[in-house]
Amino acid sequence: MFSRILVPTDFSGSADAALALARSHFPEAQRCLLHVVDPQRLASSAMSSVSAGDDRRALEAAVTAQLEELAIEGEGCAVRVGPAAETILEKARAWDADLIVMGTHGRTGIAHFLNGSVAEQVVRHARRPVLIEHERKE
């Protein structure tokens, strides 16, 4: 049913749970692991550095290495810079994903009230199914 699954990750426990779910429930599907780098993180590191381009390349290389370590054979990896929800949706469209499988932290309070969660924003705006997985607490 689903042949192309986008799995955004922030390397958290909930993202790991989402990846495990995607692998176990859709073993035959192509999967693309995506990490989105916050542009503010790049800007703050560039402020303290002479060479912002070198910082960006170094950060992207480090994140790519982390993604490749997480990926199993046959899984693609992508690193993008931008607002998380918007960038996830753009990648899903560009890659023609059938499904997005992602984790959520289940945050509440003022931060959730002001911003909503990335997962919530993706669910609201996605034009394809989104499967949300919570980190399992034992």
TILUM-981749 format. One record per residue (C-alpha): x, y, z; residue in three letters; chain; residue number from 0. Coordinates in Angstrom, 1 decimal. Example, Ala and Ser with C-alpha at 12.3 -4.5 7.8 and 13.67 -1.06 7.14 Angstrom:
BADO, 12.3, -4.5, 7.8, ala, A, 0
BADO, 13.7, -1.1, 7.1, ser, A, 1
END
This chain:
BADO, 0.0, 0.0, 0.0, met, A, 0
BADO, 2.7, 2.5, 1.0, phe, A, 1
BADO, 5.8, 2.3, -1.1, ser, A, 2
BADO, 7.7, 5.5, -0.3, arg, A, 3
BADO, 7.9, 6.6, 3.4, ile, A, 4
BADO, 9.5, 9.8, 4.6, leu, A, 5
BADO, 10.7, 9.5, 8.2, val, A, 6
BADO, 11.8, 12.8, 9.7, pro, A, 7
BADO, 14.1, 12.5, 12.6, thr, A, 8
BADO, 15.5, 14.8, 15.3, asp, A, 9
BADO, 17.4, 11.8, 16.8, phe, A, 10
BADO, 15.1, 11.8, 19.8, ser, A, 11
BADO, 13.5, 8.7, 21.4, gly, A, 12
BADO, 10.1, 9.5, 19.7, ser, A, 13
BADO, 11.8, 9.8, 16.3, ala, A, 14
BADO, 13.6, 6.5, 16.9, asp, A, 15
BADO, 10.2, 4.9, 17.8, ala, A, 16
BADO, 8.7, 6.3, 14.6, ala, A, 17
BADO, 11.6, 4.8, 12.5, leu, A, 18
BADO, 11.2, 1.4, 14.2, ala, A, 19
BADO, 7.5, 1.5, 13.4, leu, A, 20
BADO, 8.1, 2.4, 9.8, ala, A, 21
BADO, 10.6, -0.5, 9.5, arg, A, 22
BADO, 8.4, -3.1, 11.2, ser, A, 23
BADO, 5.1, -2.2, 9.6, his, A, 24
BADO, 6.4, -1.3, 6.1, phe, A, 25
BADO, 9.5, -3.5, 5.6, pro, A, 26
BADO, 9.2, -3.5, 1.8, glu, A, 27
BADO, 8.8, 0.3, 1.4, ala, A, 28
BADO, 11.5, 2.7, 0.3, gln, A, 29
BADO, 12.3, 4.9, 3.3, arg, A, 30
BADO, 14.0, 8.3, 3.4, cys, A, 31
BADO, 15.3, 9.5, 6.7, leu, A, 32
BADO, 15.2, 13.3, 6.9, leu, A, 33
BADO, 16.8, 15.6, 9.4, his, A, 34
BADO, 15.9, 19.3, 9.3, val, A, 35
BADO, 18.5, 21.8, 10.6, val, A, 36
BADO, 17.0, 24.9, 12.2, asp, A, 37
BADO, 18.3, 28.0, 10.3, pro, A, 38
BADO, 18.5, 29.8, 13.7, gln, A, 39
BADO, 21.0, 27.2, 14.8, arg, A, 40
BADO, 23.1, 27.9, 11.8, leu, A, 41
BADO, 22.8, 31.7, 12.2, ala, A, 42
BADO, 23.9, 31.5, 15.9, ser, A, 43
BADO, 26.9, 29.3, 15.0, ser, A, 44
BADO, 27.8, 31.7, 12.1, ala, A, 45
BADO, 27.7, 34.7, 14.5, met, A, 46
BADO, 30.6, 33.2, 16.4, ser, A, 47
BADO, 32.6, 32.1, 13.3, ser, A, 48
BADO, 34.4, 33.8, 10.5, val, A, 49
BADO, 33.3, 31.3, 7.9, ser, A, 50
BADO, 29.6, 30.6, 8.0, ala, A, 51
BADO, 29.9, 28.5, 4.9, gly, A, 52
BADO, 32.4, 26.2, 6.6, asp, A, 53
BADO, 30.2, 26.0, 9.6, asp, A, 54
BADO, 27.2, 25.0, 7.5, arg, A, 55
BADO, 29.1, 22.3, 5.6, arg, A, 56
BADO, 30.6, 20.9, 8.8, ala, A, 57
BADO, 27.2, 20.8, 10.5, leu, A, 58
BADO, 25.6, 19.1, 7.4, glu, A, 59
BADO, 28.5, 16.6, 7.2, ala, A, 60
BADO, 28.1, 15.8, 10.9, ala, A, 61
BADO, 24.3, 15.4, 10.7, val, A, 62
BADO, 24.6, 13.3, 7.5, thr, A, 63
BADO, 27.1, 11.0, 9.2, ala, A, 64
BADO, 24.7, 10.6, 12.1, gln, A, 65
BADO, 21.8, 9.8, 9.7, leu, A, 66
BADO, 23.9, 7.3, 7.8, glu, A, 67
BADO, 24.8, 5.6, 11.1, glu, A, 68
BADO, 21.0, 5.3, 11.9, leu, A, 69
BADO, 20.1, 4.1, 8.4, ala, A, 70
BADO, 20.1, 0.5, 7.4, ile, A, 71
BADO, 20.9, -0.8, 3.9, glu, A, 72
BADO, 18.5, 0.6, 1.3, gly, A, 73
BADO, 17.3, 3.6, 3.3, glu, A, 74
BADO, 18.0, 7.0, 1.8, gly, A, 75
BADO, 19.2, 10.0, 3.9, cys, A, 76
BADO, 18.6, 13.7, 3.4, ala, A, 77
BADO, 19.6, 16.9, 5.4, val, A, 78
BADO, 17.8, 20.1, 4.8, arg, A, 79
BADO, 17.9, 23.6, 6.3, val, A, 80
BADO, 14.7, 25.4, 7.1, gly, A, 81
BADO, 11.6, 25.6, 9.2, pro, A, 82
BADO, 11.0, 22.0, 10.3, ala, A, 83
BADO, 7.3, 21.5, 9.4, ala, A, 84
BADO, 7.5, 23.4, 6.1, glu, A, 85
BADO, 10.7, 21.6, 5.1, thr, A, 86
BADO, 9.3, 18.2, 5.9, ile, A, 87
BADO, 6.3, 18.9, 3.8, leu, A, 88
BADO, 8.4, 20.2, 0.9, glu, A, 89
BADO, 10.6, 17.0, 1.0, lys, A, 90
BADO, 7.5, 14.8, 1.1, ala, A, 91
BADO, 6.2, 16.5, -2.0, arg, A, 92
BADO, 9.5, 16.5, -3.8, ala, A, 93
BADO, 10.2, 12.9, -3.1, trp, A, 94
BADO, 6.6, 11.9, -3.7, asp, A, 95
BADO, 6.2, 10.2, -0.4, ala, A, 96
BADO, 3.1, 8.1, 0.1, asp, A, 97
BADO, 3.3, 8.4, 3.9, leu, A, 98
BADO, 5.1, 10.4, 6.5, ile, A, 99
BADO, 6.0, 8.6, 9.7, val, A, 100
BADO, 7.2, 10.8, 12.5, met, A, 101
BADO, 7.6, 11.0, 16.3, gly, A, 102
BADO, 6.1, 13.6, 18.6, thr, A, 103
BADO, 7.3, 14.7, 22.0, his, A, 104
BADO, 3.8, 15.3, 23.4, gly, A, 105
BADO, 4.8, 18.7, 24.8, arg, A, 106
BADO, 2.2, 20.7, 26.5, thr, A, 107
BADO, 2.0, 24.1, 28.1, gly, A, 108
BADO, 2.9, 27.6, 26.8, ile, A, 109
BADO, 5.5, 26.4, 24.2, ala, A, 110
BADO, 2.9, 24.1, 22.6, his, A, 111
BADO, 0.2, 26.8, 22.9, phe, A, 112
BADO, 2.4, 29.4, 21.1, leu, A, 113
BADO, 4.0, 27.2, 18.5, asn, A, 114
BADO, 2.1, 23.9, 18.3, gly, A, 115
BADO, 4.3, 20.9, 17.6, ser, A, 116
BADO, 6.1, 20.2, 14.4, val, A, 117
BADO, 4.1, 17.0, 14.1, ala, A, 118
BADO, 0.9, 18.9, 14.6, glu, A, 119
BADO, 1.8, 21.4, 11.8, gln, A, 120
BADO, 2.7, 18.5, 9.5, val, A, 121
BADO, -0.6, 16.7, 10.1, val, A, 122
BADO, -2.6, 19.9, 9.5, arg, A, 123
BADO, -0.9, 20.8, 6.2, his, A, 124
BADO, 0.1, 17.5, 4.7, ala, A, 125
BADO, -1.6, 16.3, 1.5, arg, A, 126
BADO, -0.7, 12.7, 2.3, arg, A, 127
BADO, -1.2, 10.4, 5.3, pro, A, 128
BADO, 0.8, 11.1, 8.4, val, A, 129
BADO, 1.4, 8.4, 11.1, leu, A, 130
BADO, 2.5, 9.8, 14.5, ile, A, 131
BADO, 4.4, 7.7, 17.0, glu, A, 132
BADO, 5.0, 8.6, 20.6, his, A, 133
BADO, 8.1, 7.5, 22.5, glu, A, 134
BADO, 7.3, 4.4, 24.5, arg, A, 135
BADO, 8.0, 5.0, 28.2, lys, A, 136
BADO, 8.9, 1.9, 30.1, glu, A, 137
END
